[in-house]
Amino acid sequence: MSRIAYVNGIYAPHREAAVHIEDRGYQFADGVYEVCEVRDGRLVDETRHLDRLARSLSELRMAWPVSRPALCVILREVVARNRVRDGLVYFQVTRGVARRDFMFPAHQRSSLVVTARSADRAALDTAAGQGIAVVTRPDNRWERVDIKTVGLLPNVLAKQAAKEAGAKEAWFVDANGYVTEGGSSNAWIIVGNTIQTRPAETGILRGVTRTTLLDLLAREGLKLKERPFKVGEALKADEAFITSATTIVTPVVKIDGKPVGSGKPGPVALKLRKAFHNIAELA
Ligand code: PMP
């Protein structure tokens, strides 16, 4: 079955889908994006993803490419046309096409690209059951990582370094030695009965999975501390894990080659992974 992508009003075969060379996303990384999990053909936490997109657009004074209800329809159409039952839908908005010039173009014609792809849910669950290794890297990103922009070069380099070290994710570490977040995920540890993660006010993207997990912790009566942690604390923790729309909750078993806790995936992280979709919005 051929894949279909949406580009500025057109549903096109994936391999032919293209944007203009003077699209500002291509020229300046002047764009924002979202990745939403698809589960049983439904969008997971769509409302929160769209709320965050709204915030990213507004922080950058970028116009919606289509109305929010129209975007909801397009997302579903791309999921359906690609027959995605389990997988993800990716959507990206840029400040559109204009003659290359740093200043905003006079027009308000944002570009919209939407793609979707399937994932093997059972294989992902099995992989998560084994846990992942992470490596740490200095956080060399700009200050506005709260905006989900397509300017991801530091993340690309960090995640490539992770791969070359046999790890699946990189954890960024700030100038004071505190873990900020992963290259494409939020970072957590569990110490005793307390689950700990960095507050979303500085240094991280407010992950939608993070926000929904906070709801789950509250519902389960689990103890939460929103406080930054250092790499040494993570190594001494009972468990560590990451969250994102694509990894949900995935245990971290190794940091820079050293084991976390028992060196095996922690029971709490695995329990949270199992329970996550009981509380997430499925629309
Ligand atoms: N931080 C970064 C830098 C990310 O790229 C992501 C993935 N989008 C996350 C955190 C997790 O966010 P979410 O749970 O919304 O996928």
py3Dmol code that shows the C-alpha trace and the ligand (Angstrom):
import py3Dmol

protein = """\
ATOM      1  CA  MET A   1       0.000   0.000   0.000  1.00  0.00           C
ATOM      2  CA  SER A   2       1.450   3.390  -0.924  1.00  0.00           C
ATOM      3  CA  ARG A   3       1.807   5.995   1.780  1.00  0.00           C
ATOM      4  CA  ILE A   4      -0.039   9.275   1.538  1.00  0.00           C
ATOM      5  CA  ALA A   5       1.052  12.646   2.921  1.00  0.00           C
ATOM      6  CA  TYR A   6      -0.858  15.896   3.234  1.00  0.00           C
ATOM      7  CA  VAL A   7       0.937  19.012   1.942  1.00  0.00           C
ATOM      8  CA  ASN A   8      -0.817  22.363   1.850  1.00  0.00           C
ATOM      9  CA  GLY A   9      -4.239  21.170   0.788  1.00  0.00           C
ATOM     10  CA  ILE A  10      -3.184  18.137  -1.229  1.00  0.00           C
ATOM     11  CA  TYR A  11      -3.099  14.443  -0.348  1.00  0.00           C
ATOM     12  CA  ALA A  12      -0.109  13.200  -2.338  1.00  0.00           C
ATOM     13  CA  PRO A  13       1.826   9.943  -2.647  1.00  0.00           C
ATOM     14  CA  HIS A  14       4.499  10.110   0.035  1.00  0.00           C
ATOM     15  CA  ARG A  15       7.435   9.918  -2.362  1.00  0.00           C
ATOM     16  CA  GLU A  16       6.122  12.807  -4.458  1.00  0.00           C
ATOM     17  CA  ALA A  17       5.060  15.024  -1.547  1.00  0.00           C
ATOM     18  CA  ALA A  18       7.312  18.088  -1.364  1.00  0.00           C
ATOM     19  CA  VAL A  19       7.486  21.661  -0.152  1.00  0.00           C
ATOM     20  CA  HIS A  20       9.004  24.631  -1.944  1.00  0.00           C
ATOM     21  CA  ILE A  21      12.755  25.253  -1.573  1.00  0.00           C
ATOM     22  CA  GLU A  22      11.956  28.658  -0.079  1.00  0.00           C
ATOM     23  CA  ASP A  23       9.721  27.264   2.606  1.00  0.00           C
ATOM     24  CA  ARG A  24      10.887  28.927   5.817  1.00  0.00           C
ATOM     25  CA  GLY A  25      10.888  25.592   7.591  1.00  0.00           C
ATOM     26  CA  TYR A  26      13.574  24.434   5.166  1.00  0.00           C
ATOM     27  CA  GLN A  27      15.478  27.749   5.130  1.00  0.00           C
ATOM     28  CA  PHE A  28      15.359  28.805   8.790  1.00  0.00           C
ATOM     29  CA  ALA A  29      13.780  25.952  10.795  1.00  0.00           C
ATOM     30  CA  ASP A  30      11.017  28.550  11.172  1.00  0.00           C
ATOM     31  CA  GLY A  31       8.401  25.981  12.058  1.00  0.00           C
ATOM     32  CA  VAL A  32       6.831  23.931  14.810  1.00  0.00           C
ATOM     33  CA  TYR A  33       5.515  20.391  14.996  1.00  0.00           C
ATOM     34  CA  GLU A  34       3.689  17.761  16.985  1.00  0.00           C
ATOM     35  CA  VAL A  35       3.799  13.972  17.123  1.00  0.00           C
ATOM     36  CA  CYS A  36       0.681  12.243  18.323  1.00  0.00           C
ATOM     37  CA  GLU A  37       0.383   8.537  19.070  1.00  0.00           C
ATOM     38  CA  VAL A  38      -2.282   6.581  17.194  1.00  0.00           C
ATOM     39  CA  ARG A  39      -3.721   3.629  19.063  1.00  0.00           C
ATOM     40  CA  ASP A  40      -6.496   1.383  17.781  1.00  0.00           C
ATOM     41  CA  GLY A  41      -7.056   3.994  15.075  1.00  0.00           C
ATOM     42  CA  ARG A  42      -7.618   6.773  17.603  1.00  0.00           C
ATOM     43  CA  LEU A  43      -5.499   9.800  18.463  1.00  0.00           C
ATOM     44  CA  VAL A  44      -3.957   9.793  21.924  1.00  0.00           C
ATOM     45  CA  ASP A  45      -4.191  13.097  23.806  1.00  0.00           C
ATOM     46  CA  GLU A  46      -5.083  15.045  20.670  1.00  0.00           C
ATOM     47  CA  THR A  47      -6.492  17.947  22.710  1.00  0.00           C
ATOM     48  CA  ARG A  48      -3.242  18.452  24.599  1.00  0.00           C
ATOM     49  CA  HIS A  49      -1.152  18.158  21.425  1.00  0.00           C
ATOM     50  CA  LEU A  50      -3.297  20.771  19.702  1.00  0.00           C
ATOM     51  CA  ASP A  51      -3.205  23.009  22.776  1.00  0.00           C
ATOM     52  CA  ARG A  52       0.587  22.820  22.725  1.00  0.00           C
ATOM     53  CA  LEU A  53       0.656  23.515  18.984  1.00  0.00           C
ATOM     54  CA  ALA A  54      -1.508  26.579  19.635  1.00  0.00           C
ATOM     55  CA  ARG A  55       0.994  27.741  22.237  1.00  0.00           C
ATOM     56  CA  SER A  56       4.019  27.123  19.994  1.00  0.00           C
ATOM     57  CA  LEU A  57       2.363  29.047  17.146  1.00  0.00           C
ATOM     58  CA  SER A  58       1.408  31.909  19.382  1.00  0.00           C
ATOM     59  CA  GLU A  59       4.872  32.175  20.986  1.00  0.00           C
ATOM     60  CA  LEU A  60       6.334  32.509  17.474  1.00  0.00           C
ATOM     61  CA  ARG A  61       3.512  34.711  16.142  1.00  0.00           C
ATOM     62  CA  MET A  62       2.830  32.170  13.419  1.00  0.00           C
ATOM     63  CA  ALA A  63      -0.624  31.796  11.864  1.00  0.00           C
ATOM     64  CA  TRP A  64      -2.659  28.586  11.946  1.00  0.00           C
ATOM     65  CA  PRO A  65      -2.425  27.018   8.469  1.00  0.00           C
ATOM     66  CA  VAL A  66      -6.064  25.869   8.707  1.00  0.00           C
ATOM     67  CA  SER A  67      -8.564  26.137  11.542  1.00  0.00           C
ATOM     68  CA  ARG A  68      -8.181  23.819  14.519  1.00  0.00           C
ATOM     69  CA  PRO A  69     -11.306  21.769  13.618  1.00  0.00           C
ATOM     70  CA  ALA A  70     -10.054  21.467  10.020  1.00  0.00           C
ATOM     71  CA  LEU A  71      -6.688  20.238  11.298  1.00  0.00           C
ATOM     72  CA  CYS A  72      -8.471  17.550  13.362  1.00  0.00           C
ATOM     73  CA  VAL A  73     -10.189  16.360  10.173  1.00  0.00           C
ATOM     74  CA  ILE A  74      -6.915  16.322   8.184  1.00  0.00           C
ATOM     75  CA  LEU A  75      -5.101  14.363  10.901  1.00  0.00           C
ATOM     76  CA  ARG A  76      -7.805  11.682  10.824  1.00  0.00           C
ATOM     77  CA  GLU A  77      -7.850  11.641   7.037  1.00  0.00           C
ATOM     78  CA  VAL A  78      -4.082  11.037   6.864  1.00  0.00           C
ATOM     79  CA  VAL A  79      -4.325   8.311   9.510  1.00  0.00           C
ATOM     80  CA  ALA A  80      -7.191   6.663   7.605  1.00  0.00           C
ATOM     81  CA  ARG A  81      -5.600   6.965   4.149  1.00  0.00           C
ATOM     82  CA  ASN A  82      -2.470   5.271   5.503  1.00  0.00           C
ATOM     83  CA  ARG A  83      -4.554   2.647   7.305  1.00  0.00           C
ATOM     84  CA  VAL A  84      -2.691   3.327  10.555  1.00  0.00           C
ATOM     85  CA  ARG A  85      -4.161   1.428  13.484  1.00  0.00           C
ATOM     86  CA  ASP A  86      -1.168   1.740  15.776  1.00  0.00           C
ATOM     87  CA  GLY A  87       1.573   4.221  15.054  1.00  0.00           C
ATOM     88  CA  LEU A  88       1.917   7.967  14.929  1.00  0.00           C
ATOM     89  CA  VAL A  89       0.750  11.048  13.106  1.00  0.00           C
ATOM     90  CA  TYR A  90       3.270  13.860  12.550  1.00  0.00           C
ATOM     91  CA  PHE A  91       2.186  17.408  11.758  1.00  0.00           C
ATOM     92  CA  GLN A  92       4.325  20.405  11.039  1.00  0.00           C
ATOM     93  CA  VAL A  93       3.509  24.060  10.520  1.00  0.00           C
ATOM     94  CA  THR A  94       6.021  26.534   9.091  1.00  0.00           C
ATOM     95  CA  ARG A  95       5.865  30.240   8.367  1.00  0.00           C
ATOM     96  CA  GLY A  96       5.310  29.366   4.725  1.00  0.00           C
ATOM     97  CA  VAL A  97       7.052  30.156   1.477  1.00  0.00           C
ATOM     98  CA  ALA A  98       8.664  33.535   0.881  1.00  0.00           C
ATOM     99  CA  ARG A  99      11.740  35.020  -0.784  1.00  0.00           C
ATOM    100  CA  ARG A 100      14.616  34.278   1.587  1.00  0.00           C
ATOM    101  CA  ASP A 101      14.723  37.091   4.111  1.00  0.00           C
ATOM    102  CA  PHE A 102      15.125  36.820   7.883  1.00  0.00           C
ATOM    103  CA  MET A 103      12.177  39.048   8.746  1.00  0.00           C
ATOM    104  CA  PHE A 104       8.671  37.603   8.773  1.00  0.00           C
ATOM    105  CA  PRO A 105       6.981  37.624   5.344  1.00  0.00           C
ATOM    106  CA  ALA A 106       4.105  40.052   4.850  1.00  0.00           C
ATOM    107  CA  HIS A 107       1.699  37.189   4.174  1.00  0.00           C
ATOM    108  CA  GLN A 108       0.213  34.853   6.780  1.00  0.00           C
ATOM    109  CA  ARG A 109       0.211  31.677   4.680  1.00  0.00           C
ATOM    110  CA  SER A 110       1.660  29.018   6.934  1.00  0.00           C
ATOM    111  CA  SER A 111       2.580  25.660   5.424  1.00  0.00           C
ATOM    112  CA  LEU A 112       1.095  22.445   6.780  1.00  0.00           C
ATOM    113  CA  VAL A 113       2.506  18.962   6.308  1.00  0.00           C
ATOM    114  CA  VAL A 114       0.948  15.856   7.852  1.00  0.00           C
ATOM    115  CA  THR A 115       2.311  12.306   7.651  1.00  0.00           C
ATOM    116  CA  ALA A 116       1.389   9.113   9.453  1.00  0.00           C
ATOM    117  CA  ARG A 117       3.055   5.787   9.881  1.00  0.00           C
ATOM    118  CA  SER A 118       2.349   2.456  11.478  1.00  0.00           C
ATOM    119  CA  ALA A 119       4.320   0.937  14.309  1.00  0.00           C
ATOM    120  CA  ASP A 120       4.473  -2.614  15.596  1.00  0.00           C
ATOM    121  CA  ARG A 121       2.886  -2.183  19.003  1.00  0.00           C
ATOM    122  CA  ALA A 122       3.838  -5.645  20.267  1.00  0.00           C
ATOM    123  CA  ALA A 123       7.468  -5.157  19.219  1.00  0.00           C
ATOM    124  CA  LEU A 124       7.582  -1.755  20.944  1.00  0.00           C
ATOM    125  CA  ASP A 125       6.128  -3.241  24.137  1.00  0.00           C
ATOM    126  CA  THR A 126       8.699  -6.042  24.060  1.00  0.00           C
ATOM    127  CA  ALA A 127      11.544  -3.563  23.508  1.00  0.00           C
ATOM    128  CA  ALA A 128      10.283  -1.340  26.326  1.00  0.00           C
ATOM    129  CA  GLY A 129      10.165  -4.421  28.560  1.00  0.00           C
ATOM    130  CA  GLN A 130      13.942  -4.713  28.204  1.00  0.00           C
ATOM    131  CA  GLY A 131      14.659  -1.081  29.012  1.00  0.00           C
ATOM    132  CA  ILE A 132      17.006   1.264  27.191  1.00  0.00           C
ATOM    133  CA  ALA A 133      20.458   2.725  27.686  1.00  0.00           C
ATOM    134  CA  VAL A 134      20.982   6.486  27.621  1.00  0.00           C
ATOM    135  CA  VAL A 135      24.111   8.610  27.345  1.00  0.00           C
ATOM    136  CA  THR A 136      24.498  12.115  28.744  1.00  0.00           C
ATOM    137  CA  ARG A 137      25.463  15.160  26.676  1.00  0.00           C
ATOM    138  CA  PRO A 138      25.888  18.828  27.592  1.00  0.00           C
ATOM    139  CA  ASP A 139      22.673  20.722  26.881  1.00  0.00           C
ATOM    140  CA  ASN A 140      23.688  23.128  24.128  1.00  0.00           C
ATOM    141  CA  ARG A 141      20.205  24.145  22.996  1.00  0.00           C
ATOM    142  CA  TRP A 142      18.638  27.601  22.996  1.00  0.00           C
ATOM    143  CA  GLU A 143      16.545  28.828  25.935  1.00  0.00           C
ATOM    144  CA  ARG A 144      13.156  28.387  24.290  1.00  0.00           C
ATOM    145  CA  VAL A 145      13.017  24.597  24.286  1.00  0.00           C
ATOM    146  CA  ASP A 146       9.493  25.012  25.685  1.00  0.00           C
ATOM    147  CA  ILE A 147       8.480  25.769  22.080  1.00  0.00           C
ATOM    148  CA  LYS A 148       8.330  22.642  19.954  1.00  0.00           C
ATOM    149  CA  THR A 149      10.266  23.936  16.942  1.00  0.00           C
ATOM    150  CA  VAL A 150      11.714  21.912  14.081  1.00  0.00           C
ATOM    151  CA  GLY A 151      15.139  23.419  14.946  1.00  0.00           C
ATOM    152  CA  LEU A 152      16.426  20.112  16.302  1.00  0.00           C
ATOM    153  CA  LEU A 153      20.105  20.037  15.323  1.00  0.00           C
ATOM    154  CA  PRO A 154      21.417  19.654  18.903  1.00  0.00           C
ATOM    155  CA  ASN A 155      18.894  16.845  19.399  1.00  0.00           C
ATOM    156  CA  VAL A 156      19.992  15.191  16.149  1.00  0.00           C
ATOM    157  CA  LEU A 157      23.662  15.315  17.192  1.00  0.00           C
ATOM    158  CA  ALA A 158      22.945  14.085  20.722  1.00  0.00           C
ATOM    159  CA  LYS A 159      20.782  11.207  19.553  1.00  0.00           C
ATOM    160  CA  GLN A 160      23.340  10.227  16.902  1.00  0.00           C
ATOM    161  CA  ALA A 161      26.018  10.181  19.637  1.00  0.00           C
ATOM    162  CA  ALA A 162      23.700   7.963  21.692  1.00  0.00           C
ATOM    163  CA  LYS A 163      23.281   5.586  18.793  1.00  0.00           C
ATOM    164  CA  GLU A 164      27.022   5.405  18.203  1.00  0.00           C
ATOM    165  CA  ALA A 165      27.467   4.534  21.892  1.00  0.00           C
ATOM    166  CA  GLY A 166      24.894   1.727  21.600  1.00  0.00           C
ATOM    167  CA  ALA A 167      22.212   3.720  23.460  1.00  0.00           C
ATOM    168  CA  LYS A 168      18.673   4.679  22.460  1.00  0.00           C
ATOM    169  CA  GLU A 169      18.415   8.176  23.919  1.00  0.00           C
ATOM    170  CA  ALA A 170      20.612  11.064  25.029  1.00  0.00           C
ATOM    171  CA  TRP A 171      19.930  12.947  28.240  1.00  0.00           C
ATOM    172  CA  PHE A 172      20.861  16.618  28.117  1.00  0.00           C
ATOM    173  CA  VAL A 173      22.636  17.940  31.211  1.00  0.00           C
ATOM    174  CA  ASP A 174      22.610  21.663  32.074  1.00  0.00           C
ATOM    175  CA  ALA A 175      25.575  23.760  33.233  1.00  0.00           C
ATOM    176  CA  ASN A 176      24.812  22.904  36.890  1.00  0.00           C
ATOM    177  CA  GLY A 177      24.898  19.164  36.302  1.00  0.00           C
ATOM    178  CA  TYR A 178      21.123  18.683  36.286  1.00  0.00           C
ATOM    179  CA  VAL A 179      19.423  16.530  33.682  1.00  0.00           C
ATOM    180  CA  THR A 180      17.070  18.625  31.596  1.00  0.00           C
ATOM    181  CA  GLU A 181      15.404  16.105  29.300  1.00  0.00           C
ATOM    182  CA  GLY A 182      16.040  13.581  26.560  1.00  0.00           C
ATOM    183  CA  GLY A 183      16.738  14.364  22.915  1.00  0.00           C
ATOM    184  CA  SER A 184      13.095  13.557  22.211  1.00  0.00           C
ATOM    185  CA  SER A 185      11.636  12.643  25.598  1.00  0.00           C
ATOM    186  CA  ASN A 186      11.248  13.781  29.210  1.00  0.00           C
ATOM    187  CA  ALA A 187      13.404  12.234  31.935  1.00  0.00           C
ATOM    188  CA  TRP A 188      12.256  10.750  35.263  1.00  0.00           C
ATOM    189  CA  ILE A 189      13.667   8.844  38.234  1.00  0.00           C
ATOM    190  CA  ILE A 190      12.084   6.968  41.107  1.00  0.00           C
ATOM    191  CA  VAL A 191      13.687   7.128  44.540  1.00  0.00           C
ATOM    192  CA  GLY A 192      11.936   5.047  47.170  1.00  0.00           C
ATOM    193  CA  ASN A 193       8.249   5.840  46.835  1.00  0.00           C
ATOM    194  CA  THR A 194       8.808   9.185  45.104  1.00  0.00           C
ATOM    195  CA  ILE A 195       8.692   9.834  41.400  1.00  0.00           C
ATOM    196  CA  GLN A 196      10.812  12.763  40.356  1.00  0.00           C
ATOM    197  CA  THR A 197      11.023  14.885  37.228  1.00  0.00           C
ATOM    198  CA  ARG A 198      12.213  18.368  36.336  1.00  0.00           C
ATOM    199  CA  PRO A 199       9.610  21.132  36.600  1.00  0.00           C
ATOM    200  CA  ALA A 200       8.406  22.209  33.159  1.00  0.00           C
ATOM    201  CA  GLU A 201       9.096  25.906  33.811  1.00  0.00           C
ATOM    202  CA  THR A 202      12.677  25.940  32.504  1.00  0.00           C
ATOM    203  CA  GLY A 203      14.915  23.852  30.335  1.00  0.00           C
ATOM    204  CA  ILE A 204      12.414  21.363  28.963  1.00  0.00           C
ATOM    205  CA  LEU A 205       9.511  20.849  26.657  1.00  0.00           C
ATOM    206  CA  ARG A 206       6.296  20.288  28.588  1.00  0.00           C
ATOM    207  CA  GLY A 207       5.688  16.789  27.235  1.00  0.00           C
ATOM    208  CA  VAL A 208       2.073  15.835  26.688  1.00  0.00           C
ATOM    209  CA  THR A 209       2.908  12.333  27.920  1.00  0.00           C
ATOM    210  CA  ARG A 210       4.495  13.953  30.980  1.00  0.00           C
ATOM    211  CA  THR A 211       1.330  15.955  31.697  1.00  0.00           C
ATOM    212  CA  THR A 212      -0.927  12.919  31.321  1.00  0.00           C
ATOM    213  CA  LEU A 213       1.413  10.832  33.472  1.00  0.00           C
ATOM    214  CA  LEU A 214       1.105  13.480  36.209  1.00  0.00           C
ATOM    215  CA  ASP A 215      -2.676  12.889  36.048  1.00  0.00           C
ATOM    216  CA  LEU A 216      -2.084   9.158  36.388  1.00  0.00           C
ATOM    217  CA  LEU A 217       0.233   9.597  39.382  1.00  0.00           C
ATOM    218  CA  ALA A 218      -2.370  11.784  41.087  1.00  0.00           C
ATOM    219  CA  ARG A 219      -5.102   9.255  40.408  1.00  0.00           C
ATOM    220  CA  GLU A 220      -2.985   6.365  41.725  1.00  0.00           C
ATOM    221  CA  GLY A 221      -1.942   8.384  44.769  1.00  0.00           C
ATOM    222  CA  LEU A 222       1.745   8.093  43.882  1.00  0.00           C
ATOM    223  CA  LYS A 223       4.151  10.607  45.353  1.00  0.00           C
ATOM    224  CA  LEU A 224       5.559  13.172  42.933  1.00  0.00           C
ATOM    225  CA  LYS A 225       8.413  15.621  43.351  1.00  0.00           C
ATOM    226  CA  GLU A 226       8.926  18.152  40.538  1.00  0.00           C
ATOM    227  CA  ARG A 227      12.571  18.868  41.184  1.00  0.00           C
ATOM    228  CA  PRO A 228      15.624  18.618  38.892  1.00  0.00           C
ATOM    229  CA  PHE A 229      17.997  15.696  39.476  1.00  0.00           C
ATOM    230  CA  LYS A 230      21.682  15.138  38.712  1.00  0.00           C
ATOM    231  CA  VAL A 231      23.152  12.223  36.793  1.00  0.00           C
ATOM    232  CA  GLY A 232      24.595  10.819  40.043  1.00  0.00           C
ATOM    233  CA  GLU A 233      21.121  10.827  41.627  1.00  0.00           C
ATOM    234  CA  ALA A 234      19.732   8.985  38.624  1.00  0.00           C
ATOM    235  CA  LEU A 235      22.451   6.346  38.918  1.00  0.00           C
ATOM    236  CA  LYS A 236      21.592   5.838  42.579  1.00  0.00           C
ATOM    237  CA  ALA A 237      17.831   5.828  41.939  1.00  0.00           C
ATOM    238  CA  ASP A 238      15.691   2.696  42.111  1.00  0.00           C
ATOM    239  CA  GLU A 239      14.337   3.275  38.637  1.00  0.00           C
ATOM    240  CA  ALA A 240      14.597   5.694  35.762  1.00  0.00           C
ATOM    241  CA  PHE A 241      12.450   6.127  32.687  1.00  0.00           C
ATOM    242  CA  ILE A 242      11.595   8.377  29.776  1.00  0.00           C
ATOM    243  CA  THR A 243       8.253   9.554  28.420  1.00  0.00           C
ATOM    244  CA  SER A 244       7.132  10.694  24.995  1.00  0.00           C
ATOM    245  CA  ALA A 245       4.219  10.132  22.645  1.00  0.00           C
ATOM    246  CA  THR A 246       6.121   7.385  20.849  1.00  0.00           C
ATOM    247  CA  THR A 247       7.879   5.711  23.793  1.00  0.00           C
ATOM    248  CA  ILE A 248       4.982   6.222  26.258  1.00  0.00           C
ATOM    249  CA  VAL A 249       6.805   5.147  29.442  1.00  0.00           C
ATOM    250  CA  THR A 250      10.078   3.319  28.735  1.00  0.00           C
ATOM    251  CA  PRO A 251      12.451   2.202  31.498  1.00  0.00           C
ATOM    252  CA  VAL A 252      16.069   3.385  31.441  1.00  0.00           C
ATOM    253  CA  VAL A 253      18.439   0.671  32.657  1.00  0.00           C
ATOM    254  CA  LYS A 254      21.835   2.214  31.903  1.00  0.00           C
ATOM    255  CA  ILE A 255      23.286   5.723  31.940  1.00  0.00           C
ATOM    256  CA  ASP A 256      26.696   6.237  30.312  1.00  0.00           C
ATOM    257  CA  GLY A 257      27.304   2.497  30.537  1.00  0.00           C
ATOM    258  CA  LYS A 258      26.495   2.262  34.267  1.00  0.00           C
ATOM    259  CA  PRO A 259      23.420   0.393  35.565  1.00  0.00           C
ATOM    260  CA  VAL A 260      20.450   2.166  37.132  1.00  0.00           C
ATOM    261  CA  GLY A 261      19.124   0.362  40.214  1.00  0.00           C
ATOM    262  CA  SER A 262      19.143  -3.372  39.565  1.00  0.00           C
ATOM    263  CA  GLY A 263      20.088  -2.745  35.933  1.00  0.00           C
ATOM    264  CA  LYS A 264      16.693  -4.166  34.965  1.00  0.00           C
ATOM    265  CA  PRO A 265      13.492  -2.340  34.011  1.00  0.00           C
ATOM    266  CA  GLY A 266      11.743  -1.165  37.151  1.00  0.00           C
ATOM    267  CA  PRO A 267       8.317  -2.488  38.175  1.00  0.00           C
ATOM    268  CA  VAL A 268       6.802   0.963  38.730  1.00  0.00           C
ATOM    269  CA  ALA A 269       7.802   2.243  35.282  1.00  0.00           C
ATOM    270  CA  LEU A 270       6.379  -0.874  33.642  1.00  0.00           C
ATOM    271  CA  LYS A 271       3.160  -0.540  35.641  1.00  0.00           C
ATOM    272  CA  LEU A 272       2.807   3.102  34.582  1.00  0.00           C
ATOM    273  CA  ARG A 273       3.367   2.125  30.962  1.00  0.00           C
ATOM    274  CA  LYS A 274       0.562  -0.447  31.201  1.00  0.00           C
ATOM    275  CA  ALA A 275      -1.849   1.949  32.896  1.00  0.00           C
ATOM    276  CA  PHE A 276      -1.096   4.992  30.727  1.00  0.00           C
ATOM    277  CA  HIS A 277      -3.859   4.559  28.157  1.00  0.00           C
ATOM    278  CA  ASN A 278      -6.500   4.127  30.847  1.00  0.00           C
ATOM    279  CA  ILE A 279      -6.135   7.821  31.593  1.00  0.00           C
ATOM    280  CA  ALA A 280      -5.016   9.327  28.267  1.00  0.00           C
ATOM    281  CA  GLU A 281      -7.618  10.862  25.974  1.00  0.00           C
ATOM    282  CA  LEU A 282      -8.454   8.576  23.018  1.00  0.00           C
ATOM    283  CA  ALA A 283     -10.354  10.429  20.338  1.00  0.00           C
TER     284      ALA A 283
END
"""
ligand_1 = """\
16
PMP
N 11.186 16.662 25.061
C 11.578 16.737 23.778
C 12.801 17.530 23.443
C 10.848 16.090 22.770
O 11.221 16.188 21.491
C 9.713 15.317 23.137
C 8.949 14.557 22.097
N 8.093 15.345 21.366
C 9.340 15.275 24.490
C 10.107 15.952 25.416
C 8.131 14.503 24.931
O 6.966 15.157 24.549
P 5.603 14.372 24.298
O 5.333 13.580 25.534
O 4.608 15.420 24.058
O 5.838 13.481 23.117
"""
view = py3Dmol.view(width=600, height=400)
view.addModel(protein, "pdb")
view.setStyle({"model": 0}, {"cartoon": {"style": "trace"}})
view.addModel(ligand_1, "xyz")
view.setStyle({"model": 1}, {"stick": {}})
view.zoomTo()
view.show()
